[in-house]
């Protein structure tokens, strides 16, 4: 999977989250991925995880392209 963190000019720390979601939530997220570029990538809340699978997060720092 290819991931972009901000615009090329945006440098700094970003938090990345991973969540195990049910089928319908996954479909909703895929729809957001398809539609988000045309809407300026509006933020969305982290979806609820499947019970027993906590959200995992990691902070990364982008220093340049």
CHARMM-style PDB file with segment names, atoms N, HN, CA, C and O in Angstrom:
ATOM      1  N   UNK     1       0.847  -1.171   0.000  1.00  0.00      PROA
ATOM      2  CA  UNK     1       0.000   0.000   0.000  1.00  0.00      PROA
ATOM      3  C   UNK     1       0.892   1.233   0.000  1.00  0.00      PROA
ATOM      4  O   UNK     1       1.857   1.306   0.761  1.00  0.00      PROA
ATOM      5  N   UNK     2       0.577   2.185  -0.837  1.00  0.00      PROA
ATOM      6  HN  UNK     2      -0.207   2.126  -1.455  1.00  0.00      PROA
ATOM      7  CA  UNK     2       1.300   3.447  -0.927  1.00  0.00      PROA
ATOM      8  C   UNK     2       0.607   4.479  -0.050  1.00  0.00      PROA
ATOM      9  O   UNK     2      -0.612   4.633  -0.116  1.00  0.00      PROA
ATOM     10  N   UNK     3       1.378   5.185   0.771  1.00  0.00      PROA
ATOM     11  HN  UNK     3       2.369   5.060   0.824  1.00  0.00      PROA
ATOM     12  CA  UNK     3       0.816   6.166   1.694  1.00  0.00      PROA
ATOM     13  C   UNK     3       1.535   7.494   1.500  1.00  0.00      PROA
ATOM     14  O   UNK     3       2.761   7.541   1.397  1.00  0.00      PROA
ATOM     15  N   UNK     4       0.758   8.570   1.451  1.00  0.00      PROA
ATOM     16  HN  UNK     4      -0.238   8.532   1.535  1.00  0.00      PROA
ATOM     17  CA  UNK     4       1.314   9.913   1.378  1.00  0.00      PROA
ATOM     18  C   UNK     4       1.048  10.602   2.709  1.00  0.00      PROA
ATOM     19  O   UNK     4      -0.068  10.547   3.226  1.00  0.00      PROA
ATOM     20  N   UNK     5       2.059  11.246   3.263  1.00  0.00      PROA
ATOM     21  HN  UNK     5       2.966  11.291   2.843  1.00  0.00      PROA
ATOM     22  CA  UNK     5       1.898  11.968   4.527  1.00  0.00      PROA
ATOM     23  C   UNK     5       1.980  13.457   4.251  1.00  0.00      PROA
ATOM     24  O   UNK     5       3.070  14.027   4.185  1.00  0.00      PROA
ATOM     25  N   UNK     6       0.839  14.077   4.091  1.00  0.00      PROA
ATOM     26  HN  UNK     6      -0.046  13.614   4.144  1.00  0.00      PROA
ATOM     27  CA  UNK     6       0.791  15.516   3.863  1.00  0.00      PROA
ATOM     28  C   UNK     6       1.254  15.897   2.480  1.00  0.00      PROA
ATOM     29  O   UNK     6       1.539  15.044   1.640  1.00  0.00      PROA
ATOM     30  N   UNK     7       1.324  17.179   2.261  1.00  0.00      PROA
ATOM     31  HN  UNK     7       1.092  17.873   2.943  1.00  0.00      PROA
ATOM     32  CA  UNK     7       1.810  17.743   1.011  1.00  0.00      PROA
ATOM     33  C   UNK     7       3.342  17.734   1.030  1.00  0.00      PROA
ATOM     34  O   UNK     7       3.948  17.664   2.100  1.00  0.00      PROA
ATOM     35  N   UNK     8       3.976  17.806  -0.161  1.00  0.00      PROA
ATOM     36  HN  UNK     8       3.485  17.863  -1.030  1.00  0.00      PROA
ATOM     37  CA  UNK     8       5.443  17.795  -0.180  1.00  0.00      PROA
ATOM     38  C   UNK     8       6.085  18.854   0.716  1.00  0.00      PROA
ATOM     39  O   UNK     8       7.147  18.614   1.290  1.00  0.00      PROA
ATOM     40  N   UNK     9       5.452  20.020   0.842  1.00  0.00      PROA
ATOM     41  HN  UNK     9       4.589  20.215   0.376  1.00  0.00      PROA
ATOM     42  CA  UNK     9       6.017  21.099   1.657  1.00  0.00      PROA
ATOM     43  C   UNK     9       5.829  20.879   3.156  1.00  0.00      PROA
ATOM     44  O   UNK     9       6.465  21.556   3.964  1.00  0.00      PROA
ATOM     45  N   UNK    10       4.962  19.943   3.534  1.00  0.00      PROA
ATOM     46  HN  UNK    10       4.445  19.393   2.878  1.00  0.00      PROA
ATOM     47  CA  UNK    10       4.669  19.706   4.950  1.00  0.00      PROA
ATOM     48  C   UNK    10       5.691  18.741   5.541  1.00  0.00      PROA
ATOM     49  O   UNK    10       5.763  17.571   5.165  1.00  0.00      PROA
ATOM     50  N   UNK    11       6.462  19.257   6.458  1.00  0.00      PROA
ATOM     51  HN  UNK    11       6.404  20.208   6.763  1.00  0.00      PROA
ATOM     52  CA  UNK    11       7.512  18.474   7.109  1.00  0.00      PROA
ATOM     53  C   UNK    11       7.189  18.456   8.598  1.00  0.00      PROA
ATOM     54  O   UNK    11       6.711  19.450   9.145  1.00  0.00      PROA
ATOM     55  N   UNK    12       7.442  17.355   9.237  1.00  0.00      PROA
ATOM     56  HN  UNK    12       7.830  16.547   8.793  1.00  0.00      PROA
ATOM     57  CA  UNK    12       7.207  17.287  10.671  1.00  0.00      PROA
ATOM     58  C   UNK    12       6.698  15.926  11.091  1.00  0.00      PROA
ATOM     59  O   UNK    12       6.829  14.941  10.364  1.00  0.00      PROA
ATOM     60  N   UNK    13       6.118  15.889  12.269  1.00  0.00      PROA
ATOM     61  HN  UNK    13       6.012  16.689  12.859  1.00  0.00      PROA
ATOM     62  CA  UNK    13       5.660  14.622  12.842  1.00  0.00      PROA
ATOM     63  C   UNK    13       4.213  14.336  12.458  1.00  0.00      PROA
ATOM     64  O   UNK    13       3.372  15.233  12.409  1.00  0.00      PROA
ATOM     65  N   UNK    14       3.952  13.074  12.189  1.00  0.00      PROA
ATOM     66  HN  UNK    14       4.635  12.345  12.228  1.00  0.00      PROA
ATOM     67  CA  UNK    14       2.623  12.583  11.852  1.00  0.00      PROA
ATOM     68  C   UNK    14       2.350  11.354  12.694  1.00  0.00      PROA
ATOM     69  O   UNK    14       3.258  10.574  12.982  1.00  0.00      PROA
ATOM     70  N   UNK    15       1.117  11.184  13.081  1.00  0.00      PROA
ATOM     71  HN  UNK    15       0.379  11.818  12.846  1.00  0.00      PROA
ATOM     72  CA  UNK    15       0.726   9.958  13.780  1.00  0.00      PROA
ATOM     73  C   UNK    15      -0.026   9.072  12.788  1.00  0.00      PROA
ATOM     74  O   UNK    15      -0.953   9.519  12.112  1.00  0.00      PROA
ATOM     75  N   UNK    16       0.387   7.827  12.716  1.00  0.00      PROA
ATOM     76  HN  UNK    16       1.141   7.464  13.264  1.00  0.00      PROA
ATOM     77  CA  UNK    16      -0.251   6.850  11.844  1.00  0.00      PROA
ATOM     78  C   UNK    16      -0.980   5.849  12.738  1.00  0.00      PROA
ATOM     79  O   UNK    16      -0.427   5.364  13.725  1.00  0.00      PROA
ATOM     80  N   UNK    17      -2.221   5.550  12.382  1.00  0.00      PROA
ATOM     81  HN  UNK    17      -2.671   5.945  11.580  1.00  0.00      PROA
ATOM     82  CA  UNK    17      -3.018   4.607  13.165  1.00  0.00      PROA
ATOM     83  C   UNK    17      -3.449   3.442  12.277  1.00  0.00      PROA
ATOM     84  O   UNK    17      -3.748   3.616  11.096  1.00  0.00      PROA
ATOM     85  N   UNK    18      -3.473   2.261  12.870  1.00  0.00      PROA
ATOM     86  HN  UNK    18      -3.230   2.120  13.829  1.00  0.00      PROA
ATOM     87  CA  UNK    18      -3.982   1.067  12.191  1.00  0.00      PROA
ATOM     88  C   UNK    18      -5.105   0.490  13.042  1.00  0.00      PROA
ATOM     89  O   UNK    18      -5.005   0.426  14.267  1.00  0.00      PROA
ATOM     90  N   UNK    19      -6.168   0.073  12.376  1.00  0.00      PROA
ATOM     91  HN  UNK    19      -6.249   0.125  11.380  1.00  0.00      PROA
ATOM     92  CA  UNK    19      -7.327  -0.452  13.088  1.00  0.00      PROA
ATOM     93  C   UNK    19      -7.873  -1.663  12.326  1.00  0.00      PROA
ATOM     94  O   UNK    19      -7.903  -1.669  11.096  1.00  0.00      PROA
ATOM     95  N   UNK    20      -8.298  -2.672  13.059  1.00  0.00      PROA
ATOM     96  HN  UNK    20      -8.274  -2.667  14.058  1.00  0.00      PROA
ATOM     97  CA  UNK    20      -8.970  -3.826  12.457  1.00  0.00      PROA
ATOM     98  C   UNK    20     -10.462  -3.515  12.483  1.00  0.00      PROA
ATOM     99  O   UNK    20     -11.052  -3.337  13.548  1.00  0.00      PROA
ATOM    100  N   UNK    21     -11.065  -3.454  11.299  1.00  0.00      PROA
ATOM    101  HN  UNK    21     -10.586  -3.599  10.433  1.00  0.00      PROA
ATOM    102  CA  UNK    21     -12.462  -3.039  11.192  1.00  0.00      PROA
ATOM    103  C   UNK    21     -13.307  -4.137  10.559  1.00  0.00      PROA
ATOM    104  O   UNK    21     -12.791  -5.033   9.892  1.00  0.00      PROA
ATOM    105  N   UNK    22     -14.608  -4.050  10.779  1.00  0.00      PROA
ATOM    106  HN  UNK    22     -15.027  -3.321  11.321  1.00  0.00      PROA
ATOM    107  CA  UNK    22     -15.513  -5.019  10.165  1.00  0.00      PROA
ATOM    108  C   UNK    22     -15.692  -4.701   8.675  1.00  0.00      PROA
ATOM    109  O   UNK    22     -15.206  -3.686   8.177  1.00  0.00      PROA
ATOM    110  N   UNK    23     -16.392  -5.583   7.990  1.00  0.00      PROA
ATOM    111  HN  UNK    23     -16.787  -6.408   8.395  1.00  0.00      PROA
ATOM    112  CA  UNK    23     -16.541  -5.470   6.535  1.00  0.00      PROA
ATOM    113  C   UNK    23     -17.168  -4.136   6.119  1.00  0.00      PROA
ATOM    114  O   UNK    23     -16.661  -3.477   5.211  1.00  0.00      PROA
ATOM    115  N   UNK    24     -18.252  -3.735   6.762  1.00  0.00      PROA
ATOM    116  HN  UNK    24     -18.664  -4.270   7.500  1.00  0.00      PROA
ATOM    117  CA  UNK    24     -18.925  -2.505   6.361  1.00  0.00      PROA
ATOM    118  C   UNK    24     -18.046  -1.280   6.593  1.00  0.00      PROA
ATOM    119  O   UNK    24     -18.014  -0.372   5.764  1.00  0.00      PROA
ATOM    120  N   UNK    25     -17.342  -1.254   7.705  1.00  0.00      PROA
ATOM    121  HN  UNK    25     -17.368  -1.993   8.379  1.00  0.00      PROA
ATOM    122  CA  UNK    25     -16.440  -0.133   7.979  1.00  0.00      PROA
ATOM    123  C   UNK    25     -15.332  -0.094   6.938  1.00  0.00      PROA
ATOM    124  O   UNK    25     -14.949   0.984   6.485  1.00  0.00      PROA
ATOM    125  N   UNK    26     -14.815  -1.246   6.557  1.00  0.00      PROA
ATOM    126  HN  UNK    26     -15.126  -2.122   6.926  1.00  0.00      PROA
ATOM    127  CA  UNK    26     -13.785  -1.300   5.522  1.00  0.00      PROA
ATOM    128  C   UNK    26     -14.316  -0.755   4.196  1.00  0.00      PROA
ATOM    129  O   UNK    26     -13.618  -0.015   3.502  1.00  0.00      PROA
ATOM    130  N   UNK    27     -15.539  -1.117   3.850  1.00  0.00      PROA
ATOM    131  HN  UNK    27     -16.106  -1.717   4.414  1.00  0.00      PROA
ATOM    132  CA  UNK    27     -16.140  -0.594   2.621  1.00  0.00      PROA
ATOM    133  C   UNK    27     -16.286   0.930   2.693  1.00  0.00      PROA
ATOM    134  O   UNK    27     -16.026   1.622   1.709  1.00  0.00      PROA
ATOM    135  N   UNK    28     -16.696   1.451   3.843  1.00  0.00      PROA
ATOM    136  HN  UNK    28     -16.908   0.888   4.642  1.00  0.00      PROA
ATOM    137  CA  UNK    28     -16.820   2.904   4.023  1.00  0.00      PROA
ATOM    138  C   UNK    28     -15.465   3.590   3.872  1.00  0.00      PROA
ATOM    139  O   UNK    28     -15.374   4.659   3.269  1.00  0.00      PROA
ATOM    140  N   UNK    29     -14.411   2.976   4.417  1.00  0.00      PROA
ATOM    141  HN  UNK    29     -14.485   2.108   4.906  1.00  0.00      PROA
ATOM    142  CA  UNK    29     -13.071   3.551   4.304  1.00  0.00      PROA
ATOM    143  C   UNK    29     -12.585   3.530   2.855  1.00  0.00      PROA
ATOM    144  O   UNK    29     -11.963   4.491   2.401  1.00  0.00      PROA
ATOM    145  N   UNK    30     -12.857   2.459   2.132  1.00  0.00      PROA
ATOM    146  HN  UNK    30     -13.362   1.678   2.501  1.00  0.00      PROA
ATOM    147  CA  UNK    30     -12.458   2.401   0.723  1.00  0.00      PROA
ATOM    148  C   UNK    30     -13.174   3.478  -0.083  1.00  0.00      PROA
ATOM    149  O   UNK    30     -12.585   4.082  -0.980  1.00  0.00      PROA
ATOM    150  N   UNK    31     -14.451   3.720   0.237  1.00  0.00      PROA
ATOM    151  HN  UNK    31     -14.930   3.230   0.965  1.00  0.00      PROA
ATOM    152  CA  UNK    31     -15.195   4.779  -0.443  1.00  0.00      PROA
ATOM    153  C   UNK    31     -14.566   6.137  -0.160  1.00  0.00      PROA
ATOM    154  O   UNK    31     -14.442   6.968  -1.060  1.00  0.00      PROA
ATOM    155  N   UNK    32     -14.167   6.365   1.097  1.00  0.00      PROA
ATOM    156  HN  UNK    32     -14.267   5.691   1.828  1.00  0.00      PROA
ATOM    157  CA  UNK    32     -13.521   7.631   1.451  1.00  0.00      PROA
ATOM    158  C   UNK    32     -12.232   7.798   0.647  1.00  0.00      PROA
ATOM    159  O   UNK    32     -11.961   8.886   0.137  1.00  0.00      PROA
ATOM    160  N   UNK    33     -11.436   6.735   0.529  1.00  0.00      PROA
ATOM    161  HN  UNK    33     -11.656   5.851   0.942  1.00  0.00      PROA
ATOM    162  CA  UNK    33     -10.182   6.798  -0.238  1.00  0.00      PROA
ATOM    163  C   UNK    33     -10.467   7.198  -1.686  1.00  0.00      PROA
ATOM    164  O   UNK    33      -9.731   7.997  -2.266  1.00  0.00      PROA
ATOM    165  N   UNK    34     -11.527   6.650  -2.267  1.00  0.00      PROA
ATOM    166  HN  UNK    34     -12.125   6.001  -1.796  1.00  0.00      PROA
ATOM    167  CA  UNK    34     -11.875   6.984  -3.654  1.00  0.00      PROA
ATOM    168  C   UNK    34     -12.350   8.424  -3.803  1.00  0.00      PROA
ATOM    169  O   UNK    34     -12.035   9.080  -4.796  1.00  0.00      PROA
ATOM    170  N   UNK    35     -13.106   8.919  -2.824  1.00  0.00      PROA
ATOM    171  HN  UNK    35     -13.362   8.385  -2.017  1.00  0.00      PROA
ATOM    172  CA  UNK    35     -13.724  10.243  -2.944  1.00  0.00      PROA
ATOM    173  C   UNK    35     -12.911  11.381  -2.341  1.00  0.00      PROA
ATOM    174  O   UNK    35     -13.099  12.538  -2.719  1.00  0.00      PROA
ATOM    175  N   UNK    36     -12.024  11.078  -1.423  1.00  0.00      PROA
ATOM    176  HN  UNK    36     -11.872  10.138  -1.116  1.00  0.00      PROA
ATOM    177  CA  UNK    36     -11.310  12.111  -0.666  1.00  0.00      PROA
ATOM    178  C   UNK    36     -10.479  13.068  -1.511  1.00  0.00      PROA
ATOM    179  O   UNK    36     -10.485  14.266  -1.229  1.00  0.00      PROA
ATOM    180  N   UNK    37      -9.756  12.597  -2.545  1.00  0.00      PROA
ATOM    181  HN  UNK    37      -9.751  11.624  -2.774  1.00  0.00      PROA
ATOM    182  CA  UNK    37      -8.944  13.556  -3.306  1.00  0.00      PROA
ATOM    183  C   UNK    37      -9.757  14.720  -3.871  1.00  0.00      PROA
ATOM    184  O   UNK    37      -9.293  15.860  -3.854  1.00  0.00      PROA
ATOM    185  N   UNK    38     -10.956  14.449  -4.368  1.00  0.00      PROA
ATOM    186  HN  UNK    38     -11.333  13.523  -4.382  1.00  0.00      PROA
ATOM    187  CA  UNK    38     -11.797  15.501  -4.938  1.00  0.00      PROA
ATOM    188  C   UNK    38     -12.406  16.422  -3.903  1.00  0.00      PROA
ATOM    189  O   UNK    38     -12.949  17.473  -4.244  1.00  0.00      PROA
ATOM    190  N   UNK    39     -12.320  16.034  -2.640  1.00  0.00      PROA
ATOM    191  HN  UNK    39     -11.880  15.180  -2.364  1.00  0.00      PROA
ATOM    192  CA  UNK    39     -12.895  16.835  -1.562  1.00  0.00      PROA
ATOM    193  C   UNK    39     -11.818  17.458  -0.675  1.00  0.00      PROA
ATOM    194  O   UNK    39     -12.120  17.997   0.390  1.00  0.00      PROA
ATOM    195  N   UNK    40     -10.575  17.383  -1.112  1.00  0.00      PROA
ATOM    196  HN  UNK    40     -10.330  16.945  -1.977  1.00  0.00      PROA
ATOM    197  CA  UNK    40      -9.490  17.984  -0.327  1.00  0.00      PROA
ATOM    198  C   UNK    40      -9.093  17.153   0.881  1.00  0.00      PROA
ATOM    199  O   UNK    40      -8.556  17.693   1.847  1.00  0.00      PROA
ATOM    200  N   UNK    41      -9.346  15.851   0.847  1.00  0.00      PROA
ATOM    201  HN  UNK    41      -9.782  15.412   0.062  1.00  0.00      PROA
ATOM    202  CA  UNK    41      -8.989  14.942   1.939  1.00  0.00      PROA
ATOM    203  C   UNK    41      -9.536  15.394   3.290  1.00  0.00      PROA
ATOM    204  O   UNK    41      -8.768  15.658   4.215  1.00  0.00      PROA
ATOM    205  N   UNK    42     -10.861  15.483   3.407  1.00  0.00      PROA
ATOM    206  HN  UNK    42     -11.485  15.268   2.656  1.00  0.00      PROA
ATOM    207  CA  UNK    42     -11.422  15.879   4.703  1.00  0.00      PROA
ATOM    208  C   UNK    42     -11.092  14.833   5.768  1.00  0.00      PROA
ATOM    209  O   UNK    42     -11.115  13.636   5.484  1.00  0.00      PROA
ATOM    210  N   UNK    43     -10.789  15.268   6.973  1.00  0.00      PROA
ATOM    211  HN  UNK    43     -10.770  16.241   7.204  1.00  0.00      PROA
ATOM    212  CA  UNK    43     -10.471  14.298   8.028  1.00  0.00      PROA
ATOM    213  C   UNK    43     -11.699  13.498   8.431  1.00  0.00      PROA
ATOM    214  O   UNK    43     -12.834  13.963   8.326  1.00  0.00      PROA
ATOM    215  N   UNK    44     -11.442  12.293   8.892  1.00  0.00      PROA
ATOM    216  HN  UNK    44     -10.520  11.915   8.977  1.00  0.00      PROA
ATOM    217  CA  UNK    44     -12.508  11.444   9.406  1.00  0.00      PROA
ATOM    218  C   UNK    44     -12.045  10.864  10.739  1.00  0.00      PROA
ATOM    219  O   UNK    44     -10.844  10.728  10.973  1.00  0.00      PROA
ATOM    220  N   UNK    45     -12.988  10.522  11.611  1.00  0.00      PROA
ATOM    221  HN  UNK    45     -13.963  10.632  11.420  1.00  0.00      PROA
ATOM    222  CA  UNK    45     -12.577   9.916  12.883  1.00  0.00      PROA
ATOM    223  C   UNK    45     -12.063   8.492  12.671  1.00  0.00      PROA
ATOM    224  O   UNK    45     -12.446   7.823  11.712  1.00  0.00      PROA
ATOM    225  N   UNK    46     -11.207   8.044  13.561  1.00  0.00      PROA
ATOM    226  HN  UNK    46     -10.896   8.589  14.341  1.00  0.00      PROA
ATOM    227  CA  UNK    46     -10.751   6.659  13.505  1.00  0.00      PROA
ATOM    228  C   UNK    46     -11.963   5.779  13.807  1.00  0.00      PROA
ATOM    229  O   UNK    46     -12.653   5.993  14.804  1.00  0.00      PROA
ATOM    230  N   UNK    47     -12.223   4.790  12.950  1.00  0.00      PROA
ATOM    231  HN  UNK    47     -11.662   4.616  12.140  1.00  0.00      PROA
ATOM    232  CA  UNK    47     -13.389   3.948  13.190  1.00  0.00      PROA
ATOM    233  C   UNK    47     -13.207   3.041  14.403  1.00  0.00      PROA
ATOM    234  O   UNK    47     -12.090   2.810  14.866  1.00  0.00      PROA
ATOM    235  N   UNK    48     -14.316   2.540  14.898  1.00  0.00      PROA
ATOM    236  HN  UNK    48     -15.223   2.728  14.522  1.00  0.00      PROA
ATOM    237  CA  UNK    48     -14.260   1.586  15.999  1.00  0.00      PROA
ATOM    238  C   UNK    48     -13.564   0.315  15.541  1.00  0.00      PROA
ATOM    239  O   UNK    48     -13.801  -0.178  14.438  1.00  0.00      PROA
ATOM    240  N   UNK    49     -12.712  -0.202  16.394  1.00  0.00      PROA
ATOM    241  HN  UNK    49     -12.519   0.198  17.290  1.00  0.00      PROA
ATOM    242  CA  UNK    49     -12.009  -1.447  16.092  1.00  0.00      PROA
ATOM    243  C   UNK    49     -12.879  -2.635  16.471  1.00  0.00      PROA
ATOM    244  O   UNK    49     -13.784  -2.527  17.299  1.00  0.00      PROA
ATOM    245  N   UNK    50     -12.589  -3.752  15.858  1.00  0.00      PROA
ATOM    246  HN  UNK    50     -11.854  -3.839  15.186  1.00  0.00      PROA
ATOM    247  CA  UNK    50     -13.233  -4.999  16.242  1.00  0.00      PROA
ATOM    248  C   UNK    50     -12.808  -5.311  17.676  1.00  0.00      PROA
ATOM    249  O   UNK    50     -11.648  -5.120  18.042  1.00  0.00      PROA
ATOM    250  N   UNK    51     -13.742  -5.786  18.472  1.00  0.00      PROA
ATOM    251  HN  UNK    51     -14.684  -5.941  18.175  1.00  0.00      PROA
ATOM    252  CA  UNK    51     -13.480  -6.093  19.882  1.00  0.00      PROA
ATOM    253  C   UNK    51     -12.246  -6.991  20.010  1.00  0.00      PROA
ATOM    254  O   UNK    51     -12.112  -7.993  19.309  1.00  0.00      PROA
ATOM    255  N   UNK    52     -11.359  -6.610  20.916  1.00  0.00      PROA
ATOM    256  HN  UNK    52     -11.469  -5.795  21.486  1.00  0.00      PROA
ATOM    257  CA  UNK    52     -10.142  -7.372  21.150  1.00  0.00      PROA
ATOM    258  C   UNK    52      -8.968  -6.948  20.286  1.00  0.00      PROA
ATOM    259  O   UNK    52      -7.867  -7.478  20.438  1.00  0.00      PROA
ATOM    260  N   UNK    53      -9.183  -5.997  19.379  1.00  0.00      PROA
ATOM    261  HN  UNK    53     -10.078  -5.567  19.256  1.00  0.00      PROA
ATOM    262  CA  UNK    53      -8.126  -5.522  18.481  1.00  0.00      PROA
ATOM    263  C   UNK    53      -7.950  -4.017  18.686  1.00  0.00      PROA
ATOM    264  O   UNK    53      -8.556  -3.228  17.961  1.00  0.00      PROA
ATOM    265  N   UNK    54      -7.147  -3.612  19.641  1.00  0.00      PROA
ATOM    266  HN  UNK    54      -6.655  -4.253  20.230  1.00  0.00      PROA
ATOM    267  CA  UNK    54      -6.993  -2.178  19.901  1.00  0.00      PROA
ATOM    268  C   UNK    54      -6.338  -1.448  18.731  1.00  0.00      PROA
ATOM    269  O   UNK    54      -5.594  -2.040  17.950  1.00  0.00      PROA
ATOM    270  N   UNK    55      -6.624  -0.163  18.627  1.00  0.00      PROA
ATOM    271  HN  UNK    55      -7.228   0.318  19.263  1.00  0.00      PROA
ATOM    272  CA  UNK    55      -6.000   0.680  17.616  1.00  0.00      PROA
ATOM    273  C   UNK    55      -4.507   0.776  17.933  1.00  0.00      PROA
ATOM    274  O   UNK    55      -4.120   1.032  19.073  1.00  0.00      PROA
ATOM    275  N   UNK    56      -3.683   0.571  16.919  1.00  0.00      PROA
ATOM    276  HN  UNK    56      -3.998   0.364  15.993  1.00  0.00      PROA
ATOM    277  CA  UNK    56      -2.227   0.697  17.075  1.00  0.00      PROA
ATOM    278  C   UNK    56      -1.793   2.013  16.436  1.00  0.00      PROA
ATOM    279  O   UNK    56      -2.235   2.343  15.335  1.00  0.00      PROA
ATOM    280  N   UNK    57      -0.941   2.760  17.112  1.00  0.00      PROA
ATOM    281  HN  UNK    57      -0.582   2.492  18.007  1.00  0.00      PROA
ATOM    282  CA  UNK    57      -0.455   4.025  16.565  1.00  0.00      PROA
ATOM    283  C   UNK    57       1.060   4.084  16.636  1.00  0.00      PROA
ATOM    284  O   UNK    57       1.692   3.460  17.489  1.00  0.00      PROA
ATOM    285  N   UNK    58       1.619   4.849  15.718  1.00  0.00      PROA
ATOM    286  HN  UNK    58       1.106   5.356  15.025  1.00  0.00      PROA
ATOM    287  CA  UNK    58       3.053   5.101  15.697  1.00  0.00      PROA
ATOM    288  C   UNK    58       3.245   6.537  15.204  1.00  0.00      PROA
ATOM    289  O   UNK    58       2.525   6.992  14.316  1.00  0.00      PROA
ATOM    290  N   UNK    59       4.199   7.234  15.771  1.00  0.00      PROA
ATOM    291  HN  UNK    59       4.784   6.864  16.493  1.00  0.00      PROA
ATOM    292  CA  UNK    59       4.519   8.591  15.350  1.00  0.00      PROA
ATOM    293  C   UNK    59       5.776   8.531  14.482  1.00  0.00      PROA
ATOM    294  O   UNK    59       6.781   7.934  14.867  1.00  0.00      PROA
ATOM    295  N   UNK    60       5.704   9.156  13.309  1.00  0.00      PROA
ATOM    296  HN  UNK    60       4.887   9.641  12.997  1.00  0.00      PROA
ATOM    297  CA  UNK    60       6.844   9.210  12.386  1.00  0.00      PROA
ATOM    298  C   UNK    60       7.170  10.672  12.110  1.00  0.00      PROA
ATOM    299  O   UNK    60       6.328  11.550  12.299  1.00  0.00      PROA
ATOM    300  N   UNK    61       8.370  10.923  11.670  1.00  0.00      PROA
ATOM    301  HN  UNK    61       9.054  10.209  11.516  1.00  0.00      PROA
ATOM    302  CA  UNK    61       8.773  12.290  11.334  1.00  0.00      PROA
ATOM    303  C   UNK    61       9.216  12.352   9.890  1.00  0.00      PROA
ATOM    304  O   UNK    61      10.111  11.622   9.463  1.00  0.00      PROA
ATOM    305  N   UNK    62       8.571  13.243   9.138  1.00  0.00      PROA
ATOM    306  HN  UNK    62       7.844  13.836   9.485  1.00  0.00      PROA
ATOM    307  CA  UNK    62       8.903  13.465   7.734  1.00  0.00      PROA
ATOM    308  C   UNK    62       9.913  14.612   7.685  1.00  0.00      PROA
ATOM    309  O   UNK    62       9.631  15.719   8.142  1.00  0.00      PROA
ATOM    310  N   UNK    63      11.089  14.332   7.127  1.00  0.00      PROA
ATOM    311  HN  UNK    63      11.318  13.432   6.755  1.00  0.00      PROA
ATOM    312  CA  UNK    63      12.138  15.346   7.097  1.00  0.00      PROA
ATOM    313  C   UNK    63      12.351  15.927   5.699  1.00  0.00      PROA
ATOM    314  O   UNK    63      13.089  16.902   5.557  1.00  0.00      PROA
ATOM    315  N   UNK    64      11.742  15.370   4.686  1.00  0.00      PROA
ATOM    316  HN  UNK    64      11.143  14.578   4.802  1.00  0.00      PROA
ATOM    317  CA  UNK    64      11.858  15.886   3.336  1.00  0.00      PROA
ATOM    318  C   UNK    64      11.435  14.840   2.329  1.00  0.00      PROA
ATOM    319  O   UNK    64      11.184  13.686   2.676  1.00  0.00      PROA
ATOM    320  N   UNK    65      11.359  15.259   1.076  1.00  0.00      PROA
ATOM    321  HN  UNK    65      11.562  16.197   0.794  1.00  0.00      PROA
ATOM    322  CA  UNK    65      10.956  14.321   0.005  1.00  0.00      PROA
ATOM    323  C   UNK    65      12.161  13.608  -0.549  1.00  0.00      PROA
ATOM    324  OT1 UNK    65      12.029  12.783  -1.453  1.00  0.00      PROA
TER     325      UNK     65
END
